[in-house]
Structure formats: structure tokens, C-alpha cells
Amino acid sequence: HSSHEVLITNAQTGRLVHTFYRHPRTPWTVKWHPRDMNLCASGCLGSRLILWDTKSGSSYKDIVVGDKEIVTLDFHPSQDYLLFG
């Protein structure tokens, strides 16, 4: 979102569930964890990767990756790895 937020919406009802604020620039990619539906990750153009706890609505881990824009990310399907680029 251009306001640097990640918006989590219920696809069935259209109701906004959470708004996550922490990115210094536009979040460019968001992925759900393949085995834990309470965990998602977002990456932004401001070099920040954030893991979110969607059950509590708070950030779980916040990682700054130097000066690299994060435009894509994905969880490994069976291991605890997160790939980004």
C-alpha cells in the first residue's frame, strides 16, 4: 500500500482484519507461511523484511537487509527458510 502499510483483509467478508505499520517505504511483496496461517512476511522497497503474527496483529521479527530493495519473497514449503530478493 502506498501509505507503507500492509492490509490483511478477510477474503470472504471483505472486512479489514489488521493493518500493519512498520515499513519505511512501500511494501512490495507479502507471502503467507505454507504451514502456519498465523505467520506472514512482507518486504518493502526500503530494505526491510518483517515477519508478522496475524493472530496477535504484531510484528514477530524485523530485519533490515542493507540497501537492497525487497521485491519478491517466498517461504520454503517444508523447511524454516525465507528466500527474498
PyMOL Python script that loads the backbone (N, CA, C, O; Angstrom):
from pymol import cmd

cmd.read_pdbstr("""\
ATOM      1  N   HIS A   1       0.850  -1.172   0.000  1.00  0.00           N
ATOM      2  CA  HIS A   1       0.000   0.000   0.000  1.00  0.00           C
ATOM      3  C   HIS A   1       0.894   1.232   0.000  1.00  0.00           C
ATOM      4  O   HIS A   1       1.934   1.242   0.658  1.00  0.00           O
ATOM      5  N   SER A   2       0.504   2.258  -0.722  1.00  0.00           N
ATOM      6  CA  SER A   2       1.369   3.438  -0.866  1.00  0.00           C
ATOM      7  C   SER A   2       1.574   4.195   0.439  1.00  0.00           C
ATOM      8  O   SER A   2       2.457   5.048   0.517  1.00  0.00           O
ATOM      9  N   SER A   3       0.785   3.906   1.460  1.00  0.00           N
ATOM     10  CA  SER A   3       0.974   4.561   2.749  1.00  0.00           C
ATOM     11  C   SER A   3       1.930   3.765   3.635  1.00  0.00           C
ATOM     12  O   SER A   3       2.044   4.035   4.830  1.00  0.00           O
ATOM     13  N   HIS A   4       2.616   2.782   3.046  1.00  0.00           N
ATOM     14  CA  HIS A   4       3.625   1.962   3.724  1.00  0.00           C
ATOM     15  C   HIS A   4       2.999   0.985   4.714  1.00  0.00           C
ATOM     16  O   HIS A   4       3.653   0.569   5.670  1.00  0.00           O
ATOM     17  N   GLU A   5       1.753   0.621   4.496  1.00  0.00           N
ATOM     18  CA  GLU A   5       1.041  -0.308   5.358  1.00  0.00           C
ATOM     19  C   GLU A   5       0.845  -1.641   4.636  1.00  0.00           C
ATOM     20  O   GLU A   5       0.853  -1.707   3.407  1.00  0.00           O
ATOM     21  N   VAL A   6       0.672  -2.691   5.420  1.00  0.00           N
ATOM     22  CA  VAL A   6       0.242  -3.987   4.908  1.00  0.00           C
ATOM     23  C   VAL A   6      -1.160  -4.201   5.462  1.00  0.00           C
ATOM     24  O   VAL A   6      -1.364  -4.195   6.676  1.00  0.00           O
ATOM     25  N   LEU A   7      -2.122  -4.389   4.567  1.00  0.00           N
ATOM     26  CA  LEU A   7      -3.513  -4.555   4.967  1.00  0.00           C
ATOM     27  C   LEU A   7      -3.906  -6.022   4.827  1.00  0.00           C
ATOM     28  O   LEU A   7      -3.764  -6.604   3.751  1.00  0.00           O
ATOM     29  N   ILE A   8      -4.397  -6.617   5.905  1.00  0.00           N
ATOM     30  CA  ILE A   8      -4.864  -8.001   5.894  1.00  0.00           C
ATOM     31  C   ILE A   8      -6.389  -7.955   5.912  1.00  0.00           C
ATOM     32  O   ILE A   8      -6.992  -7.422   6.843  1.00  0.00           O
ATOM     33  N   THR A   9      -7.005  -8.518   4.874  1.00  0.00           N
ATOM     34  CA  THR A   9      -8.449  -8.469   4.705  1.00  0.00           C
ATOM     35  C   THR A   9      -9.014  -9.876   4.638  1.00  0.00           C
ATOM     36  O   THR A   9      -8.399 -10.756   4.036  1.00  0.00           O
ATOM     37  N   ASN A  10     -10.164 -10.105   5.239  1.00  0.00           N
ATOM     38  CA  ASN A  10     -10.860 -11.374   5.145  1.00  0.00           C
ATOM     39  C   ASN A  10     -11.450 -11.472   3.742  1.00  0.00           C
ATOM     40  O   ASN A  10     -12.281 -10.646   3.363  1.00  0.00           O
ATOM     41  N   ALA A  11     -11.028 -12.475   2.966  1.00  0.00           N
ATOM     42  CA  ALA A  11     -11.453 -12.594   1.574  1.00  0.00           C
ATOM     43  C   ALA A  11     -12.939 -12.924   1.447  1.00  0.00           C
ATOM     44  O   ALA A  11     -13.556 -12.574   0.442  1.00  0.00           O
ATOM     45  N   GLN A  12     -13.520 -13.583   2.432  1.00  0.00           N
ATOM     46  CA  GLN A  12     -14.938 -13.944   2.360  1.00  0.00           C
ATOM     47  C   GLN A  12     -15.846 -12.777   2.702  1.00  0.00           C
ATOM     48  O   GLN A  12     -16.887 -12.595   2.071  1.00  0.00           O
ATOM     49  N   THR A  13     -15.461 -11.984   3.697  1.00  0.00           N
ATOM     50  CA  THR A  13     -16.335 -10.900   4.152  1.00  0.00           C
ATOM     51  C   THR A  13     -15.913  -9.533   3.628  1.00  0.00           C
ATOM     52  O   THR A  13     -16.721  -8.604   3.603  1.00  0.00           O
ATOM     53  N   GLY A  14     -14.657  -9.401   3.209  1.00  0.00           N
ATOM     54  CA  GLY A  14     -14.133  -8.107   2.790  1.00  0.00           C
ATOM     55  C   GLY A  14     -13.766  -7.210   3.959  1.00  0.00           C
ATOM     56  O   GLY A  14     -13.377  -6.059   3.762  1.00  0.00           O
ATOM     57  N   ARG A  15     -13.886  -7.726   5.171  1.00  0.00           N
ATOM     58  CA  ARG A  15     -13.589  -6.944   6.378  1.00  0.00           C
ATOM     59  C   ARG A  15     -12.083  -6.837   6.597  1.00  0.00           C
ATOM     60  O   ARG A  15     -11.357  -7.822   6.466  1.00  0.00           O
ATOM     61  N   LEU A  16     -11.627  -5.647   6.927  1.00  0.00           N
ATOM     62  CA  LEU A  16     -10.224  -5.425   7.262  1.00  0.00           C
ATOM     63  C   LEU A  16      -9.940  -6.076   8.610  1.00  0.00           C
ATOM     64  O   LEU A  16     -10.611  -5.772   9.597  1.00  0.00           O
ATOM     65  N   VAL A  17      -8.955  -6.967   8.662  1.00  0.00           N
ATOM     66  CA  VAL A  17      -8.621  -7.700   9.881  1.00  0.00           C
ATOM     67  C   VAL A  17      -7.487  -7.013  10.630  1.00  0.00           C
ATOM     68  O   VAL A  17      -7.581  -6.803  11.839  1.00  0.00           O
ATOM     69  N   HIS A  18      -6.412  -6.659   9.920  1.00  0.00           N
ATOM     70  CA  HIS A  18      -5.259  -5.999  10.539  1.00  0.00           C
ATOM     71  C   HIS A  18      -4.665  -4.990   9.565  1.00  0.00           C
ATOM     72  O   HIS A  18      -4.733  -5.158   8.348  1.00  0.00           O
ATOM     73  N   THR A  19      -4.094  -3.957  10.121  1.00  0.00           N
ATOM     74  CA  THR A  19      -3.262  -3.032   9.370  1.00  0.00           C
ATOM     75  C   THR A  19      -1.908  -3.023  10.058  1.00  0.00           C
ATOM     76  O   THR A  19      -1.802  -2.679  11.235  1.00  0.00           O
ATOM     77  N   PHE A  20      -0.878  -3.402   9.320  1.00  0.00           N
ATOM     78  CA  PHE A  20       0.469  -3.472   9.879  1.00  0.00           C
ATOM     79  C   PHE A  20       1.269  -2.253   9.421  1.00  0.00           C
ATOM     80  O   PHE A  20       1.355  -1.964   8.227  1.00  0.00           O
ATOM     81  N   TYR A  21       1.852  -1.543  10.389  1.00  0.00           N
ATOM     82  CA  TYR A  21       2.674  -0.360  10.124  1.00  0.00           C
ATOM     83  C   TYR A  21       4.093  -0.666  10.564  1.00  0.00           C
ATOM     84  O   TYR A  21       4.271  -1.080  11.710  1.00  0.00           O
ATOM     85  N   ARG A  22       5.073  -0.501   9.772  1.00  0.00           N
ATOM     86  CA  ARG A  22       6.478  -0.590  10.173  1.00  0.00           C
ATOM     87  C   ARG A  22       7.405  -0.361   8.982  1.00  0.00           C
ATOM     88  O   ARG A  22       8.593  -0.096   9.165  1.00  0.00           O
ATOM     89  N   HIS A  23       6.879  -0.460   7.784  1.00  0.00           N
ATOM     90  CA  HIS A  23       7.757  -0.325   6.622  1.00  0.00           C
ATOM     91  C   HIS A  23       8.097   1.141   6.368  1.00  0.00           C
ATOM     92  O   HIS A  23       7.213   1.997   6.408  1.00  0.00           O
ATOM     93  N   PRO A  24       9.381   1.439   6.105  1.00  0.00           N
ATOM     94  CA  PRO A  24       9.779   2.812   5.818  1.00  0.00           C
ATOM     95  C   PRO A  24       9.407   3.256   4.402  1.00  0.00           C
ATOM     96  O   PRO A  24       9.314   4.451   4.124  1.00  0.00           O
ATOM     97  N   ARG A  25       9.194   2.282   3.508  1.00  0.00           N
ATOM     98  CA  ARG A  25       8.799   2.561   2.122  1.00  0.00           C
ATOM     99  C   ARG A  25       7.728   1.554   1.714  1.00  0.00           C
ATOM    100  O   ARG A  25       7.343   0.706   2.520  1.00  0.00           O
ATOM    101  N   THR A  26       7.252   1.632   0.501  1.00  0.00           N
ATOM    102  CA  THR A  26       6.139   0.821   0.026  1.00  0.00           C
ATOM    103  C   THR A  26       6.414  -0.672   0.153  1.00  0.00           C
ATOM    104  O   THR A  26       7.412  -1.155  -0.383  1.00  0.00           O
ATOM    105  N   PRO A  27       5.545  -1.427   0.858  1.00  0.00           N
ATOM    106  CA  PRO A  27       5.655  -2.889   0.854  1.00  0.00           C
ATOM    107  C   PRO A  27       5.382  -3.393  -0.568  1.00  0.00           C
ATOM    108  O   PRO A  27       4.388  -3.014  -1.188  1.00  0.00           O
ATOM    109  N   TRP A  28       6.266  -4.241  -1.072  1.00  0.00           N
ATOM    110  CA  TRP A  28       6.175  -4.671  -2.453  1.00  0.00           C
ATOM    111  C   TRP A  28       5.715  -6.128  -2.575  1.00  0.00           C
ATOM    112  O   TRP A  28       5.199  -6.533  -3.617  1.00  0.00           O
ATOM    113  N   THR A  29       5.902  -6.906  -1.519  1.00  0.00           N
ATOM    114  CA  THR A  29       5.560  -8.319  -1.583  1.00  0.00           C
ATOM    115  C   THR A  29       5.122  -8.812  -0.206  1.00  0.00           C
ATOM    116  O   THR A  29       5.673  -8.404   0.817  1.00  0.00           O
ATOM    117  N   VAL A  30       4.123  -9.696  -0.196  1.00  0.00           N
ATOM    118  CA  VAL A  30       3.610 -10.299   1.035  1.00  0.00           C
ATOM    119  C   VAL A  30       3.332 -11.772   0.745  1.00  0.00           C
ATOM    120  O   VAL A  30       2.741 -12.106  -0.281  1.00  0.00           O
ATOM    121  N   LYS A  31       3.759 -12.648   1.652  1.00  0.00           N
ATOM    122  CA  LYS A  31       3.515 -14.096   1.497  1.00  0.00           C
ATOM    123  C   LYS A  31       3.078 -14.694   2.817  1.00  0.00           C
ATOM    124  O   LYS A  31       3.554 -14.293   3.879  1.00  0.00           O
ATOM    125  N   TRP A  32       2.166 -15.659   2.749  1.00  0.00           N
ATOM    126  CA  TRP A  32       1.758 -16.441   3.918  1.00  0.00           C
ATOM    127  C   TRP A  32       2.688 -17.621   4.092  1.00  0.00           C
ATOM    128  O   TRP A  32       3.164 -18.191   3.110  1.00  0.00           O
ATOM    129  N   HIS A  33       2.946 -17.987   5.320  1.00  0.00           N
ATOM    130  CA  HIS A  33       3.726 -19.180   5.626  1.00  0.00           C
ATOM    131  C   HIS A  33       2.914 -20.397   5.163  1.00  0.00           C
ATOM    132  O   HIS A  33       1.701 -20.427   5.371  1.00  0.00           O
ATOM    133  N   PRO A  34       3.547 -21.399   4.542  1.00  0.00           N
ATOM    134  CA  PRO A  34       2.792 -22.536   3.999  1.00  0.00           C
ATOM    135  C   PRO A  34       2.180 -23.464   5.048  1.00  0.00           C
ATOM    136  O   PRO A  34       1.242 -24.199   4.738  1.00  0.00           O
ATOM    137  N   ARG A  35       2.691 -23.445   6.285  1.00  0.00           N
ATOM    138  CA  ARG A  35       2.170 -24.350   7.314  1.00  0.00           C
ATOM    139  C   ARG A  35       1.585 -23.628   8.517  1.00  0.00           C
ATOM    140  O   ARG A  35       0.854 -24.240   9.296  1.00  0.00           O
ATOM    141  N   ASP A  36       1.879 -22.363   8.689  1.00  0.00           N
ATOM    142  CA  ASP A  36       1.396 -21.593   9.836  1.00  0.00           C
ATOM    143  C   ASP A  36       0.607 -20.392   9.325  1.00  0.00           C
ATOM    144  O   ASP A  36       1.192 -19.381   8.938  1.00  0.00           O
ATOM    145  N   MET A  37      -0.702 -20.500   9.324  1.00  0.00           N
ATOM    146  CA  MET A  37      -1.537 -19.440   8.762  1.00  0.00           C
ATOM    147  C   MET A  37      -1.605 -18.193   9.645  1.00  0.00           C
ATOM    148  O   MET A  37      -2.267 -17.219   9.287  1.00  0.00           O
ATOM    149  N   ASN A  38      -0.930 -18.214  10.791  1.00  0.00           N
ATOM    150  CA  ASN A  38      -0.834 -17.021  11.632  1.00  0.00           C
ATOM    151  C   ASN A  38       0.465 -16.267  11.394  1.00  0.00           C
ATOM    152  O   ASN A  38       0.780 -15.333  12.132  1.00  0.00           O
ATOM    153  N   LEU A  39       1.225 -16.659  10.371  1.00  0.00           N
ATOM    154  CA  LEU A  39       2.509 -16.037  10.084  1.00  0.00           C
ATOM    155  C   LEU A  39       2.561 -15.615   8.617  1.00  0.00           C
ATOM    156  O   LEU A  39       2.303 -16.411   7.714  1.00  0.00           O
ATOM    157  N   CYS A  40       2.895 -14.361   8.406  1.00  0.00           N
ATOM    158  CA  CYS A  40       3.149 -13.905   7.040  1.00  0.00           C
ATOM    159  C   CYS A  40       4.375 -13.007   7.062  1.00  0.00           C
ATOM    160  O   CYS A  40       4.795 -12.521   8.112  1.00  0.00           O
ATOM    161  N   ALA A  41       4.932 -12.802   5.894  1.00  0.00           N
ATOM    162  CA  ALA A  41       6.124 -11.966   5.754  1.00  0.00           C
ATOM    163  C   ALA A  41       5.851 -10.902   4.699  1.00  0.00           C
ATOM    164  O   ALA A  41       5.126 -11.141   3.733  1.00  0.00           O
ATOM    165  N   SER A  42       6.436  -9.734   4.896  1.00  0.00           N
ATOM    166  CA  SER A  42       6.343  -8.678   3.891  1.00  0.00           C
ATOM    167  C   SER A  42       7.716  -8.067   3.691  1.00  0.00           C
ATOM    168  O   SER A  42       8.524  -7.988   4.616  1.00  0.00           O
ATOM    169  N   GLY A  43       7.960  -7.640   2.470  1.00  0.00           N
ATOM    170  CA  GLY A  43       9.212  -6.979   2.125  1.00  0.00           C
ATOM    171  C   GLY A  43       8.914  -5.669   1.431  1.00  0.00           C
ATOM    172  O   GLY A  43       7.919  -5.551   0.715  1.00  0.00           O
ATOM    173  N   CYS A  44       9.774  -4.682   1.641  1.00  0.00           N
ATOM    174  CA  CYS A  44       9.492  -3.351   1.086  1.00  0.00           C
ATOM    175  C   CYS A  44      10.667  -2.816   0.272  1.00  0.00           C
ATOM    176  O   CYS A  44      11.754  -3.394   0.253  1.00  0.00           O
ATOM    177  N   LEU A  45      10.413  -1.708  -0.388  1.00  0.00           N
ATOM    178  CA  LEU A  45      11.444  -1.044  -1.179  1.00  0.00           C
ATOM    179  C   LEU A  45      12.471  -0.341  -0.302  1.00  0.00           C
ATOM    180  O   LEU A  45      13.470   0.170  -0.807  1.00  0.00           O
ATOM    181  N   GLY A  46      12.233  -0.312   1.007  1.00  0.00           N
ATOM    182  CA  GLY A  46      13.144   0.317   1.950  1.00  0.00           C
ATOM    183  C   GLY A  46      14.041  -0.674   2.665  1.00  0.00           C
ATOM    184  O   GLY A  46      14.526  -0.383   3.758  1.00  0.00           O
ATOM    185  N   SER A  47      14.274  -1.848   2.073  1.00  0.00           N
ATOM    186  CA  SER A  47      15.241  -2.834   2.581  1.00  0.00           C
ATOM    187  C   SER A  47      14.822  -3.500   3.884  1.00  0.00           C
ATOM    188  O   SER A  47      15.677  -3.969   4.635  1.00  0.00           O
ATOM    189  N   ARG A  48      13.539  -3.549   4.165  1.00  0.00           N
ATOM    190  CA  ARG A  48      13.084  -4.144   5.420  1.00  0.00           C
ATOM    191  C   ARG A  48      12.197  -5.352   5.135  1.00  0.00           C
ATOM    192  O   ARG A  48      11.283  -5.301   4.312  1.00  0.00           O
ATOM    193  N   LEU A  49      12.496  -6.433   5.839  1.00  0.00           N
ATOM    194  CA  LEU A  49      11.727  -7.675   5.792  1.00  0.00           C
ATOM    195  C   LEU A  49      11.101  -7.852   7.172  1.00  0.00           C
ATOM    196  O   LEU A  49      11.806  -7.838   8.182  1.00  0.00           O
ATOM    197  N   ILE A  50       9.777  -8.020   7.219  1.00  0.00           N
ATOM    198  CA  ILE A  50       9.096  -8.140   8.503  1.00  0.00           C
ATOM    199  C   ILE A  50       8.249  -9.406   8.521  1.00  0.00           C
ATOM    200  O   ILE A  50       7.500  -9.685   7.585  1.00  0.00           O
ATOM    201  N   LEU A  51       8.383 -10.169   9.610  1.00  0.00           N
ATOM    202  CA  LEU A  51       7.514 -11.312   9.856  1.00  0.00           C
ATOM    203  C   LEU A  51       6.413 -10.849  10.795  1.00  0.00           C
ATOM    204  O   LEU A  51       6.678 -10.220  11.819  1.00  0.00           O
ATOM    205  N   TRP A  52       5.175 -11.167  10.436  1.00  0.00           N
ATOM    206  CA  TRP A  52       4.005 -10.703  11.187  1.00  0.00           C
ATOM    207  C   TRP A  52       3.269 -11.879  11.817  1.00  0.00           C
ATOM    208  O   TRP A  52       3.118 -12.935  11.202  1.00  0.00           O
ATOM    209  N   ASP A  53       2.818 -11.682  13.041  1.00  0.00           N
ATOM    210  CA  ASP A  53       1.932 -12.629  13.710  1.00  0.00           C
ATOM    211  C   ASP A  53       0.514 -12.128  13.458  1.00  0.00           C
ATOM    212  O   ASP A  53       0.071 -11.172  14.094  1.00  0.00           O
ATOM    213  N   THR A  54      -0.202 -12.770  12.531  1.00  0.00           N
ATOM    214  CA  THR A  54      -1.521 -12.267  12.145  1.00  0.00           C
ATOM    215  C   THR A  54      -2.584 -12.567  13.196  1.00  0.00           C
ATOM    216  O   THR A  54      -3.668 -11.985  13.159  1.00  0.00           O
ATOM    217  N   LYS A  55      -2.294 -13.453  14.118  1.00  0.00           N
ATOM    218  CA  LYS A  55      -3.248 -13.734  15.198  1.00  0.00           C
ATOM    219  C   LYS A  55      -3.266 -12.586  16.211  1.00  0.00           C
ATOM    220  O   LYS A  55      -4.333 -12.134  16.626  1.00  0.00           O
ATOM    221  N   SER A  56      -2.079 -12.121  16.605  1.00  0.00           N
ATOM    222  CA  SER A  56      -1.997 -11.030  17.577  1.00  0.00           C
ATOM    223  C   SER A  56      -2.003  -9.659  16.912  1.00  0.00           C
ATOM    224  O   SER A  56      -2.319  -8.655  17.551  1.00  0.00           O
ATOM    225  N   GLY A  57      -1.651  -9.617  15.622  1.00  0.00           N
ATOM    226  CA  GLY A  57      -1.599  -8.344  14.921  1.00  0.00           C
ATOM    227  C   GLY A  57      -0.325  -7.562  15.134  1.00  0.00           C
ATOM    228  O   GLY A  57      -0.299  -6.348  14.934  1.00  0.00           O
ATOM    229  N   SER A  58       0.742  -8.248  15.539  1.00  0.00           N
ATOM    230  CA  SER A  58       2.003  -7.548  15.805  1.00  0.00           C
ATOM    231  C   SER A  58       3.138  -8.148  14.983  1.00  0.00           C
ATOM    232  O   SER A  58       3.005  -9.224  14.402  1.00  0.00           O
ATOM    233  N   SER A  59       4.252  -7.430  14.948  1.00  0.00           N
ATOM    234  CA  SER A  59       5.418  -7.949  14.229  1.00  0.00           C
ATOM    235  C   SER A  59       6.136  -8.967  15.103  1.00  0.00           C
ATOM    236  O   SER A  59       6.204  -8.834  16.325  1.00  0.00           O
ATOM    237  N   TYR A  60       6.662  -9.975  14.446  1.00  0.00           N
ATOM    238  CA  TYR A  60       7.372 -11.056  15.120  1.00  0.00           C
ATOM    239  C   TYR A  60       8.873 -10.840  15.006  1.00  0.00           C
ATOM    240  O   TYR A  60       9.615 -11.058  15.963  1.00  0.00           O
ATOM    241  N   LYS A  61       9.312 -10.412  13.835  1.00  0.00           N
ATOM    242  CA  LYS A  61      10.734 -10.189  13.575  1.00  0.00           C
ATOM    243  C   LYS A  61      10.845  -9.110  12.513  1.00  0.00           C
ATOM    244  O   LYS A  61      10.063  -9.081  11.563  1.00  0.00           O
ATOM    245  N   ASP A  62      11.814  -8.225  12.675  1.00  0.00           N
ATOM    246  CA  ASP A  62      12.034  -7.108  11.764  1.00  0.00           C
ATOM    247  C   ASP A  62      13.499  -7.145  11.354  1.00  0.00           C
ATOM    248  O   ASP A  62      14.386  -7.012  12.198  1.00  0.00           O
ATOM    249  N   ILE A  63      13.759  -7.326  10.053  1.00  0.00           N
ATOM    250  CA  ILE A  63      15.125  -7.494   9.571  1.00  0.00           C
ATOM    251  C   ILE A  63      15.426  -6.433   8.516  1.00  0.00           C
ATOM    252  O   ILE A  63      14.690  -6.299   7.538  1.00  0.00           O
ATOM    253  N   VAL A  64      16.494  -5.689   8.712  1.00  0.00           N
ATOM    254  CA  VAL A  64      16.954  -4.735   7.709  1.00  0.00           C
ATOM    255  C   VAL A  64      18.072  -5.415   6.932  1.00  0.00           C
ATOM    256  O   VAL A  64      19.022  -5.929   7.522  1.00  0.00           O
ATOM    257  N   VAL A  65      17.957  -5.417   5.611  1.00  0.00           N
ATOM    258  CA  VAL A  65      18.906  -6.158   4.775  1.00  0.00           C
ATOM    259  C   VAL A  65      19.806  -5.230   3.966  1.00  0.00           C
ATOM    260  O   VAL A  65      19.957  -5.403   2.757  1.00  0.00           O
ATOM    261  N   GLY A  66      20.392  -4.264   4.625  1.00  0.00           N
ATOM    262  CA  GLY A  66      21.306  -3.343   3.947  1.00  0.00           C
ATOM    263  C   GLY A  66      20.545  -2.354   3.090  1.00  0.00           C
ATOM    264  O   GLY A  66      19.574  -1.747   3.541  1.00  0.00           O
ATOM    265  N   ASP A  67      20.987  -2.193   1.853  1.00  0.00           N
ATOM    266  CA  ASP A  67      20.338  -1.229   0.962  1.00  0.00           C
ATOM    267  C   ASP A  67      19.614  -1.916  -0.190  1.00  0.00           C
ATOM    268  O   ASP A  67      19.358  -1.289  -1.218  1.00  0.00           O
ATOM    269  N   LYS A  68      19.280  -3.198  -0.033  1.00  0.00           N
ATOM    270  CA  LYS A  68      18.633  -3.969  -1.092  1.00  0.00           C
ATOM    271  C   LYS A  68      17.116  -3.853  -1.002  1.00  0.00           C
ATOM    272  O   LYS A  68      16.526  -4.126   0.043  1.00  0.00           O
ATOM    273  N   GLU A  69      16.489  -3.447  -2.104  1.00  0.00           N
ATOM    274  CA  GLU A  69      15.029  -3.431  -2.167  1.00  0.00           C
ATOM    275  C   GLU A  69      14.514  -4.860  -2.190  1.00  0.00           C
ATOM    276  O   GLU A  69      15.068  -5.701  -2.898  1.00  0.00           O
ATOM    277  N   ILE A  70      13.474  -5.147  -1.438  1.00  0.00           N
ATOM    278  CA  ILE A  70      12.900  -6.489  -1.421  1.00  0.00           C
ATOM    279  C   ILE A  70      11.647  -6.465  -2.289  1.00  0.00           C
ATOM    280  O   ILE A  70      10.627  -5.885  -1.916  1.00  0.00           O
ATOM    281  N   VAL A  71      11.740  -7.101  -3.447  1.00  0.00           N
ATOM    282  CA  VAL A  71      10.627  -7.084  -4.396  1.00  0.00           C
ATOM    283  C   VAL A  71       9.957  -8.445  -4.529  1.00  0.00           C
ATOM    284  O   VAL A  71       8.881  -8.549  -5.119  1.00  0.00           O
ATOM    285  N   THR A  72      10.578  -9.486  -3.989  1.00  0.00           N
ATOM    286  CA  THR A  72       9.967 -10.810  -4.015  1.00  0.00           C
ATOM    287  C   THR A  72      10.445 -11.595  -2.800  1.00  0.00           C
ATOM    288  O   THR A  72      11.566 -11.405  -2.330  1.00  0.00           O
ATOM    289  N   LEU A  73       9.596 -12.467  -2.302  1.00  0.00           N
ATOM    290  CA  LEU A  73       9.978 -13.350  -1.206  1.00  0.00           C
ATOM    291  C   LEU A  73       9.092 -14.577  -1.245  1.00  0.00           C
ATOM    292  O   LEU A  73       8.007 -14.558  -1.826  1.00  0.00           O
ATOM    293  N   ASP A  74       9.565 -15.647  -0.618  1.00  0.00           N
ATOM    294  CA  ASP A  74       8.785 -16.872  -0.539  1.00  0.00           C
ATOM    295  C   ASP A  74       9.324 -17.746   0.572  1.00  0.00           C
ATOM    296  O   ASP A  74      10.527 -17.767   0.834  1.00  0.00           O
ATOM    297  N   PHE A  75       8.431 -18.465   1.221  1.00  0.00           N
ATOM    298  CA  PHE A  75       8.808 -19.441   2.231  1.00  0.00           C
ATOM    299  C   PHE A  75       9.124 -20.765   1.556  1.00  0.00           C
ATOM    300  O   PHE A  75       8.489 -21.127   0.566  1.00  0.00           O
ATOM    301  N   HIS A  76      10.098 -21.485   2.084  1.00  0.00           N
ATOM    302  CA  HIS A  76      10.359 -22.850   1.644  1.00  0.00           C
ATOM    303  C   HIS A  76       9.148 -23.684   2.059  1.00  0.00           C
ATOM    304  O   HIS A  76       8.621 -23.471   3.151  1.00  0.00           O
ATOM    305  N   PRO A  77       8.686 -24.627   1.231  1.00  0.00           N
ATOM    306  CA  PRO A  77       7.463 -25.361   1.557  1.00  0.00           C
ATOM    307  C   PRO A  77       7.567 -26.298   2.750  1.00  0.00           C
ATOM    308  O   PRO A  77       6.551 -26.592   3.380  1.00  0.00           O
ATOM    309  N   SER A  78       8.773 -26.778   3.085  1.00  0.00           N
ATOM    310  CA  SER A  78       8.852 -27.745   4.175  1.00  0.00           C
ATOM    311  C   SER A  78       9.939 -27.416   5.218  1.00  0.00           C
ATOM    312  O   SER A  78      10.004 -28.069   6.260  1.00  0.00           O
ATOM    313  N   GLN A  79      10.765 -26.441   4.955  1.00  0.00           N
ATOM    314  CA  GLN A  79      11.825 -26.041   5.888  1.00  0.00           C
ATOM    315  C   GLN A  79      11.539 -24.628   6.406  1.00  0.00           C
ATOM    316  O   GLN A  79      10.705 -23.915   5.848  1.00  0.00           O
ATOM    317  N   ASP A  80      12.220 -24.238   7.452  1.00  0.00           N
ATOM    318  CA  ASP A  80      12.036 -22.891   8.005  1.00  0.00           C
ATOM    319  C   ASP A  80      13.001 -21.907   7.362  1.00  0.00           C
ATOM    320  O   ASP A  80      13.856 -21.331   8.034  1.00  0.00           O
ATOM    321  N   TYR A  81      12.857 -21.719   6.053  1.00  0.00           N
ATOM    322  CA  TYR A  81      13.667 -20.776   5.290  1.00  0.00           C
ATOM    323  C   TYR A  81      12.757 -19.773   4.621  1.00  0.00           C
ATOM    324  O   TYR A  81      11.651 -20.095   4.186  1.00  0.00           O
ATOM    325  N   LEU A  82      13.244 -18.555   4.549  1.00  0.00           N
ATOM    326  CA  LEU A  82      12.551 -17.497   3.810  1.00  0.00           C
ATOM    327  C   LEU A  82      13.537 -16.942   2.797  1.00  0.00           C
ATOM    328  O   LEU A  82      14.608 -16.460   3.164  1.00  0.00           O
ATOM    329  N   LEU A  83      13.183 -17.008   1.543  1.00  0.00           N
ATOM    330  CA  LEU A  83      14.038 -16.511   0.465  1.00  0.00           C
ATOM    331  C   LEU A  83      13.511 -15.157   0.005  1.00  0.00           C
ATOM    332  O   LEU A  83      12.299 -14.956  -0.075  1.00  0.00           O
ATOM    333  N   PHE A  84      14.405 -14.240  -0.293  1.00  0.00           N
ATOM    334  CA  PHE A  84      13.966 -12.933  -0.751  1.00  0.00           C
ATOM    335  C   PHE A  84      14.978 -12.366  -1.730  1.00  0.00           C
ATOM    336  O   PHE A  84      16.143 -12.765  -1.746  1.00  0.00           O
ATOM    337  N   GLY A  85      14.526 -11.451  -2.526  1.00  0.00           N
ATOM    338  CA  GLY A  85      15.410 -10.818  -3.497  1.00  0.00           C
ATOM    339  C   GLY A  85      14.846  -9.520  -3.993  1.00  0.00           C
ATOM    340  O   GLY A  85      15.467  -8.854  -4.821  1.00  0.00           O
TER     341      GLY A  85
END
""", "prot")
cmd.dss("prot")
cmd.show_as("cartoon", "prot")
cmd.util.cbc("prot")
cmd.orient("prot")
